[in-house]
């Protein structure tokens, strides 16, 4: 018998495909449908543990929990005029409609978890972490992660949040929003910012004022693979989660840390994504009664994106194993990667040990 404790809500809407940034752009709208088609081919959508929900669009008021009125007005005006926000982030009525539905999906996930409809949830296609309070960019218009946090604060009385960002790019928007907030622990594992957009997310950027110590960045050298990535998670994410004791874990990132992604240079495998997601679920079970929202949305190699998203969802659902393999042979991790990451973690522990007992 399937009970709410064993269910995973997953939000999806056919109109997500309208978040299509144009021919030749790495972010195409077919990603959403292709992922769902692959999920179905693997029997994932037939599992009794997964409940599909079609979200409502977010309201303007929900956007304004995070974004400034001037910025929201700007995006709506650009949509009406079909003008881009910047050279890599076009805006149109169709893209705006999809964005509002994707944000609505994140809100629905939070509502389901704290409404005891399900223990876990998957907000498919989200994770727009480059959007700040008054800016967008990097393919992102509205920060669905932060809007979810503020929805849960306002409507569910949630006080402590842990955001784990495992995207290949640093989530500068999410980090900026919560840089002074001691109630949101933001942990990001991402490619060395000296080698990739947006060029920030260094280990020494640990938060300010009351938020000092609550912004934790683990920059990873290009070539970092599964074992070193998993080492970093166990050294930083797991102990901090156990000490902080969040009421929910929100994890965002898609397939762009995969070794075959065209915009990143990390070297995770499909099995690596499954192991990461399983570890996140196990940690949530330990520290916050399993309350978890996974937000997989990134990835720019259409051959591997559905496989990696599947692996991530399978780990959250609690499958013991997956039978999906990489379509290419993974490269070997350069030996210097582990040494560099060990050095970075030593630096982080030195920077953060005054705040966190577990890092002393």
PyMOL commands that set and color helices and strands:
alter all, ss='L'
color gray80, all
select helices_A, chain A and resi 4-6+14-18+30-41+44-46+60-63+69-81+93-114+144-156+172-177+193-195+209-211+226-244+270-287+302-317+335-352+357-359
alter helices_A, ss='H'
color red, helices_A
select strands_A, chain A and resi 8-11+50-53+120-123+161-165+184-191+215-220+248-252+292-295
alter strands_A, ss='S'
color yellow, strands_A
deselect
rebuild
show_as cartoon
